[in-house]
Amino acid sequence: MMAEDRLERVRTLIDSVRAEGRTALTAPEGKVIADAYGIAVPGEELAKDADEALAFADRFGGPVVMKIVSPDILHKTDAGGVIVGVQGADDVRAAYDRIIANARAYDADARIDGVQVQELLPKGQEVIVGAVTDPTFGKVVAFGLGGVLVEVLKDVTFRLAPVDEAESLSMLDSIRAAEVLRGVRGGAAVDREAIAEQIRRVSQLVADFPEIAEVDLNPVIATPDGAVAADIRVILSESEPEPRRTFTREQILTSMRRLMQPSSVAVIGASNEQGKIGNSVMRNLVDGGFSGEIHPVNPKADDILGRKAYKSVTDVPGEVDVAVFAIPAKFVAAALEEVGRKKIPNAVLIPSGFAETGEHELQAEIVAIAERYGIRLLGPNIYGYYSTWQDLCATFCTPYDVKGGVALTSQSGGIGMAILGFARSTKTGVSAIVGLGNKSDVDEDDLLTWFGEDPHTECIAMHLEDLKDGRAFVAAARATVPKKPVVVLKAGRTAAGAKAAGSHTGALAGDDAVYDDILRQAGVIRAPGLNDMLEYARALPVLPAPKGDNIVIITGAGGSGVLLSDAVSDNGLSLMEIPPDLDEAFRRFIPPFGAAGNPVDITGGEPPSTYEATIRLGLQDPRIHSLVLGYWHTIVTPPMVFAELTARVVAEFRARGIEKPVVASLAGDVEVEEACQYLFERGVVAYPYTTEKPVAVLGAKYRWARAAGLL
């Protein structure tokens, strides 16, 4: 069927269903859509009486399935409206009468169109193919084990619709029971391409018709010879989503440039009184060394911190790039009107008391004002933001001025302070720390677009509770990931967590399974916890990208070698199978009671020369792509001796153009903490007292390298 004919046929059907005030399509109507989109379904006919049912059953020439057809009965099985394996004239007539009677008993007022007589499909693997409208990501296609298993195991994976052939095939490998499809215990493998084609066609259907809210093909019977949907269910949406204000990439970059690299900042609510937010923001801007103009705005002051104060922001001379608000929520709207008249492009709204406290109308009012004047809003309900390369600290929190390559954002003020403390204690240099709060306007995709182009930013880490526009975020991530890693901590994994997130800053947490799959589809590294996010952000810029999958563990303790091996497996990485010549080369440097293979166990009593020789071998052999080092504190090789020799050897090879990721786990007395810091500062990601963390960081680097197309 030509694309135009297909679209017209489905459009006519949907319009007629809506004209009747219905949202659920009947099975015959579903078949019309299936036929239009080439979705494989069994032969079927609609019988209006028992005689027709018998004629259709005879035509199919074998056992049939009989189902009630009613626009008012969505769950046919619950109504006793499905009978499977009907054969013979008497059974067909009896089944027809019983289905009609069951339907009448289930809902006496239900409209009944008849009984569907359908070919009985051969036995096979039951899977589900479907699509839903996710509040965050829009049209999402789903695949998993079907029948009752989909409800019991919830082994389902999701992708943004539409998907291409490669993406639909990847879904088959993304469920936990993927091996079932390949054939187990002598069973034949299913036709993977046929299943993938069903997925692709369903995804295209919902992409073509946004008014389709849900599609279910359940079960799809998959066999070695194909995949056929035994049942199709289509639900239309009851209303259209509210359109969201959108911006072009150039518009985003223009506004974010003025926000993150301003020449002039006005502080509305600036104060001379210590303890007030307006005083803290002014002090941070002045004391932080911001070289641009700082204009305090306060109708009751002439001078604030030695700078001329203005009664209104409209009185400030010249252009202003950013207006920072440090006034109570009830005064924000009137002041924002003045910001609009002044043509200031960015407003940073520190005050709380908006949607997060139930004041949705107040937040809607400031959003409407901003839209009217073309102002981008950061916040409200935030701690402010830091742009360290501009010496800009526009917050009421402690200052931070260590410049570096990590950009950090948080939806929560408390998490923002955790970020600040972590950066300080680990001496992590940052390019920016930004609070997002209620995200009335500026959100993660705006900042991701900016940080992706920012030459000062090497890695982006984002704590979020929701995404306002999941598709815009995915688009921004896909544009950024090939250039630099993006790490996300998505709060609200559990039902309780999602509820808490919803009440914290006006967020509505999406379904975590959908988030998990689609963030992975976008190439984002998802961190399991706050410390993981921060450590990934700190460590990923330190490690060079791996050039292959072969990982070798060199350890001074057999126990840590076992734990490091477990961590490698847990993070989806691969230990190299050591070839005989390399095994022999390692054995030349380790004692007879040590162990080559992988891990390479040099034992704990070895001198520094053994560590150095084996690390050198690991770096110089081109078949090895990454090294995991396990150090055990001994007097023979003290921690700083190990750290200095490791850093020296790694630096020597990097100077020769040989760069491989090297991570280390140090076990020992407190001296190992200093040794880890020393290594970290010299390009070796090292942690004390843990075998899991260094390998988790290495795993994150590998996930980024694959997403960026480097592996």
N, C-alpha and C positions, 0 to 999 in steps of 0.2 A: 504494500500500500504506500502510495506517495505520501511524503511528509505533510503536504498541505491537506490532502484528503483525510489523513489520520487525525490531524489537529481539528479539522472541521467536524468530523464525526464525533469526536470526544466532546468538543465544545457544545454541539447540539444536545448531546445526551445530558451533560452537566446542567445546561440551562433549563432543560425540561424537568430535571429532578428538583432543581431549586424553585422552579415555578410552582411545583406542587408543595413547597414548604418542607421538603425532606432534606436531610443531610446524609442519610445512609442509602447507598445503592443496593438494589437487590442482586442476587447471584446472576441472573441473566444480564442485567445491566453491567455487572462486573465483567462478564464474558465479552461484552461488546468492547469494553476498554482493553481487555486482554488481547483480543483479536486485532484491534487497531495497532497495538504496540508490539505485537509478535510475542506476547507472553504465553508460553506453552501451557495449555489447559486441556483436560480430557474432553472428549466428545460429550455433549449434553443437549437435552431438549427440555422444554417446559410443557408439562402435561396438565391439561385443564380438567381431565377426568381419568378414571381408572383405565378406560379403553385406550386412551392416548398413551398412558404410562406403559401399558403392555406392548403397544406397537413400537414405542421407542426402545423398550428393553429388548424386544426381539431383533430390532435393527442393530443394536450393539452386540448381540450374539454371545452374551455371557453374563456373569453376575454384574449387577449394577449397584450404584449408590443412589438412594432416593432422599431428597431434602425438601423441606418446606420452603416456599418462596413467598415472603411477606415483607413489605417495607416497614412493618411495625415490629417484626421479630428479628433482632440482630443476632442473638445468641441461639442459633437453631438447635444445638445439642441440648441446651438447658430446657428447651420447650418440648423435648422428645420428638424433634422434627427431623432427625437424621437416622436412617437405617442403612446399614452397610451389608453388602453381599447378598442382595435379593436376586432370586433366580426362579423361573417357572411362573406360569400364568397365575396360579392361585396365590403364590407368595407376593407377586407384584400387586395384584388387586388388594390383598389384605394389607400390604405395607402402605399403599396409597390411602386407604380408609383410615388406618391407624395414625398416620402422620397428620391428616386433616383433623381427626378427633383430638389428638394431643395438642395441636395448635389452638383449637377452639377452647380447650380446657385451660391452656396456658394464658390466653388473652382472648376473651370472647369478642372484643371489639376490633381485633386485628384484621386488617385487610389481607386477604389471601389470594395470591395470583395463581397459585397452583403448586405442583410438585415438580421439582427438577429431577430428571432421570439422567444419571451421569455414568459414563464408563467407569468400571472399577479398575483402578490402577494396579500394576503389579507391586509386590512387596519391594521395598528399598529403604534407603536411609532417609528418615524424615528430617527436613531442615526447614527453617523459616526465612523468608525474604520479605522485608517490609520497608516502610518509610513512615516517618513521623515528622511533625512540625515542632522542632525544639524551640523554646522561648528565647534561647541565646543564639543558636546557630541556624535557625530556620530549617529548611528541608534537609533531613538526615536519613540516609538509607541504612538498614540494619540487616545483619545476617547472623544466624546461629543454628544450633540444633533445634529441630522443630517438635511438633506434637506436645505432649505433656512435659517433655524435657526442658522446653524453653522456660516454663514457669518454675520447674524444680531446680534446675542448674543455673539458670540465668546466664548461660554461656553465649553471649551475644556481643557482636562488635559493630561499631558505627563508623560512618564516613559522611562527609558533606556530599550532598547530591548536587549535580550529577557526578558519577564516577566514570572513568574510562575503563578499558579492558584490563589494564595492568592493576589499577586500584581495586577493581572488583575481585580479581584473582587473589590479591593480597589479603582480602577479607577472609578467604577460606583458611588461610594460615594463621589468622589472628585470634581464633577461638582456642580455648584450652583443649578441646577435643578434636583438634585438626587432624590427628592421626586416624581417627575413625573414618574420615573421608578418603584416606589413602588405602583403606583396606586393612583390617586387623584379623588375626587368627584365621588366616586363609580366605577371608572374605575379599571380594573383588572391590577395587577402587571405583568410586563414582566418577561420572563424567564432569570433571571440574569446570571445563569450559562452558558446559550447558548451564551449570549453576551460576557461574559468573555472568553469563549473558542474561539470565533472569534478573540478577541484581542490577546490572547496567540498565536494562529496559525499565525496571521500576523506578530507578533513580531519574531517568530521563522523563518519565511520565510526571513525577511530582515537580520536576524543574520546569516543565512546560506549562503545568497547571497549578499555580500557587494556591488556588482555592481548595485543592485536595489536601486535607489535613492528615489523612492516615491511609496507608495501604497495607494489607496483610495478605501474603501468600503463605498460608499455613494449614496443613503441611505442604511443602514441596517434596514430592517423592523423587529422590535422586537414585539413579541406577547407573550401571556402566554404559548404558545406551542413551542417557538423556536425563532431563529434569523437568517434571511436569507439576504444575500447581494444582493440587486437589481442590483447593478452595481459594477464592479471592474475595477480599472484603475491602470496600472503598468508602471512606467517610469524608464528607466535605466540611470545611470550616464554617462556623456560624457567623464569623465577622472577619473583617480585614484588619491586619495590625496597623497601629498608628505609624505614619511615616516618620523616620528619624532624620534630623538635620544632618546632612553629609557634606564633606569637604573634599576637594581634589587634593592629590598629593602635594602639589605646589602650594595650595592654600595652607595646608597643615605645616609644611616646612617654613613658610613665611611667618606664620603666627608663632610657631615654636621657637624660631630663631630669635624673635624679639622677646619672647618670654625667657629663654635660657641665656641669651647674650644681650641683655638690655643696656642701653646707654643712659636711661633715665628712669628712676623709680619714685613713685609717690606712695607715701604711707598714710592711709586714711584712718585717723584715730591715733596718730602719733602722740606720745605723751612724755612729759618730763618726770612723771611720778613712777618711781621704782615699784615693781610688782605688777604693773599693768602690761598687758600684751603689747600695746602700742609702744611702750618704752623698750621692751625687750627686742622687738623687731628693729627699732631704730638703732639701738646699741649694737646689735649684730651686724647691721649694714655698715655702720660707721666704723666699728672696731675691726670688722673683717677686712677692711681695706678696699671695699668696692670703689672702683675708680670713676664710675659714672656719677651722674647727678642724683642726689637724694633729697626729695621734697616732702617735709612733714606737712600734713593737713590736719588742722584742729582749729575750729572756730573760736576757741577760748584761749589761744596762746599766740604770742608773737614770735617766740623763739623756742626751739626745741633742740637740745644738745648742740647749741651753738649755730643752728641753722634756721634761716627764716621760715616761719610757719605761715601757711595760707589758710584763709577762712574756708575756702572751697577748692576742690581740685581744678575747677574751671579757671581759677586765678593763677595757677602755676604757669609760668612762662615756657614757651617752646613745646616741643613734642615730648610725650611721656610714653614709654613702652609698656610699663607694668604699674598697675595700681594694687597695692597690698592692703587688704581690709582688716582692720583690727578694732572693729566697732560691734556692738550687739546686733543680733540678727534682725531685730525690728527696724533698724536704721539702714540696713544694707540696700534695700530697693531704691530709696530716695538718692542715696549716694551713688548707686550704680547708674542712675539716670544722668547724673552729672558727669560720670566717667564716659558715658556714651556721647554726651554733647561735646566733651573734650576730645573725642575720637581716640581714646586710649584702647589699644587692641586686646589687652589682657588684664583680667582681674583675678587676683589671688585671694580667695575667700577663706580666711582663717576661722571666722565665727562658726560656732555650732548653734543648734536650735532650729534646724530645718527638717528635712525628711526623716533623718535618723531619730527625731523625737516625735514624729507624727505630723510635723508641720509641712505637709505636702503642698498645700496651696501657696505657702510663702516661698517654697523652693520653685514652684511652677512660675510664680510671679517674676523672680529674678531671672529665670531662664528666658521668659518671654521678653524681658527688657534687653537681655544680652542679644537675643536673636534680632531684635528690632534695630540695634545699633551695630551689630557685627562684632560683639565682644566675645572672646573666648574666656570661659570661666574655669579656673582650677579650684576644685572644692565644691561646696563649702565643707566645713568640719574637718580642717586639716591643720597640721603643724607648720605648714609653709613649705619652702623648698630651698635646697642648696644647689648652687651652680659653681663648683669650686674653681674651675679654670677662669671664672670671671671674678673670683674673690667675693662672690655674692652669697650671703647667708640671710635669707629673708624668712626667718622663723623666730618663734619665741622660745626655742629650745637651745641647748648648748651648742656653741659654734663648732664647726669642723672644717679644716682647711687643708687636709692632706690630699694633694692632687694625684689622681691616678686614672685608671682605665675602666673602672667598674661603675655602671649606672644602676641605681637602686630605686625602686618605687614601692610604695605600700599604700594599701587602702585604709589601713588602721594607724592611728597615731602611736599606739603602744608598740606595734611592730616596727614603726619608724624609729622609735627610740632604741629598740633592740638592734636594729641595723646600725644605728649610730655607735652604740657601745661596742658592737662586734668590730666595726671598722677601726675604732680607736684601739681596742685591745690587741688586734692582730696587725695593726699598722697597715691596713688596707687602704690604698689610695683610691679615691672615688672621683668620677667626673660629675656626678650629680646624685642627690637624694631628693626625691619628690614625693610629697603626700598627695593622695588622690581623693580620700574621703568619700563623699557622696557621689562623686563623678556626675555632677549635674550637666557637665559638658565635656571638658578635656578628660580623656581616659587613656587606657593602656595603648590603644592602637595609634593615637596621636603621638605619644611619647616614644613608642617603638619606631614609628616612622622617623622621628627626629634622631633618636640615638643610633639608628641604623646608618645614618649619614654623618653623624658627629665624629670628626677625626680623633677626638679625645677619648671616645668610648670604645672599649675592646670587648666588653661583655655586659649584657643587660640582665638584671634579676628583678622579678616582679612578684610581690605578694598581692593576691587578689582574692576577693570573695565572690565576685561575679564578673561577667563581661556584659557590657551593654549591647554590643554588636559583635557577636562571635565571628561572623564572616569578615568584618573589617579587621579584626585582630588577626585572623588566619592570613589574610592577604598581606598585612604588615609583617607578620612573622616570616612568611615565605619569601618576602623581599629582603629580609634582614639576615635570616639564618645562613645563607651562603657566604655572608661576609663575617659574621660574628655570632657567638652562641647567645641564645635566649633561654633563661632559666625561669621557671614559673613555680611558685608555691600557691596552689589552689586550695583555699580553705573550704570546709564544708563537705568533706568526703562522706561522712555519715549523716543519717537523718537528723540527729541531734546537732551536729556541726552545721548542717545547712540551715536549720532553724535559727541557730545563734548568729550565723552570718547574715540572715535576712533581717535581723533586728539591730545589727550593729551599725551599719551605715546606709540603711535603706536598700541593701542588696537583696536580690532574689537569687539564691544559689541554684544553679542548674543541676541536672542529673549528673552525678559524678562519672558514671560509665561513659556517657557521651563526651564529657569534657576530656576524660583520659584518652580516648581513642582519637578525638579530633585534634587535641594538642599534639599528640604523637604524629598525626597526619601532617600537621603544620611544621614539623621538625623541631618543636619546642622540647627542651629537657624539663620534665616535671620532677620537682624535688619532693620527697616524701615528708619533709619537715622543715621548720624554720632554719635550724642550724645547717641542714643539708643545703638549702638554697644559698645561704651565706658562704658556706665553704666552697660550693661549686663556683659561685661568682668570683671568689677570691682566687681559686686555684686554676680555673680553666684558662685564663690568659697566660699563666705561667708555663703551662705544658705545650710543647709543640704538637701539631697534629700527627697522629700515627699514620704510617704508610702501609700498614697491613695488620693482620689479625694475630700474628704469632707473638705470644706473651711468654716471657721466661721469668720465673721466680728464683732469686738468689737469696738464700737465708742462712743465718748463723744458728738457727734453732729449728729442729724438726717440727716442734709443736706449732710454731708460727707459720711454718711452711704449709702445714695441713690447713690451718685457718685461712691463710691467704689463698690457697687453692679453692676452698669453699667460696670465698668472697669472689674470686674470678668467675666461678660458675654462676653464683647468685646474680651477678651483674651482666650475664649474657655474653661473657668474654670467653676466649679460647686459649688454653695452655698449649704451647707449641709441642708437637711430638719431636723430640730431639733426635736428629739423624746420627748415625754411628760416629761419623767424623767429628761432629760437634761434641758429642758425649765424651769422646776420647780427649778432646782438647780441654774440656772442663776438668776431667779427671786428673790431668797433669798438675792442676793447681790445688787440689783438695786432698786431705789425708785419706788413707785407705779405709778408715772407719766412717768417712763422710759418704755422701750419696750423690751421684750425678743423676741424670734423668731430669725431670721437671716436676717439683722444685729441685734446684741444685742446692744441696745441703752441705755447706763448707764446715759445719760444726762451730760451736761457740768459742773454742779455745784458740782459734786461728789468729795470727797476727794481722796487722793492717795490710801487709803485702798480699795476703790471700784475697781479702775483700777487693783490693785494687785490681789484681790480676783478673779475677772473674768478672768484675764490672767492665773492665776494658774489653774482655772477650765478648761480653754481651752487647757492647756498643759497636764493636768493629765488625761483627758478623752480620752481613746484610739480610740474612734470613730471619733474624730476630727484629721485631718491630717495636716492642715495649719491654721495659724492665720493671719488675716489682721487687723491691729490696726488703728483706726482713732482718733487722739488726737486733742483737741481744747484747746487753751491756755487760762487758767484762773489763777487768783491769788490763788485760792484754791489749785490747782495742777499745779505749775509752770513747764515750759518745762524740766528743768534739773531734777526736782524731778521725773517727768514721765519717763525720759530717764534712770535715775539711778535705779528706781524700776523695770522697764521692763528688763533692762540688767541683774540685779541681779537675778530675777526670772528665766529668760531664762538660765542663767549660772547654776543655782541650778539644774534645770531639766536636762540639758546636763550632769552635773556631775553624775546624777543618770541613765544616758543612755537613756534619753527621748529627742530625737532631732526632732524638727519639724521646717519647715520654718516659720519664723515670719517676716512680713514686716509691715512698719508703714508709715502713712501719718500724718504729723504734720502741723496744721494750727495755725498761731499766729503771734506775733511780731518777731523781728529779733532774739530773743533768741532761737527760734526753730532751727535755722541753727546750732548752737553749739550742741544742743541736738541731732540732726540728725547725726552729725559727731561722737558724743560720742557713739550712738547706733551702727552705722556702724562698728566702731572699735571693737565692742563687739558682733558681730554676728547677729545683727538685721538690716536688710536693710531698711533704713528710709530716707524719702525725705521731705523737707519743701515745702509748697505752691502747692502741687500737689496730686491728688488722683489717677491719671493715672499711673505715673511712678512706684511706688512700686508694683502695681498689674501687670504691664507689665513685670517687672523683675521676679515676681513669675510665670507668664505665661511662660516665657522663661525657667525657671528652670523645670517646668512641661513638656515642650516640650522636653527638653533634657532627663529627666528621662524616658519618654516614648520611645524615640529613643534609649536609652541605655538599654532598656529592664527591667528597674527597676519598672515600673508600668504596 
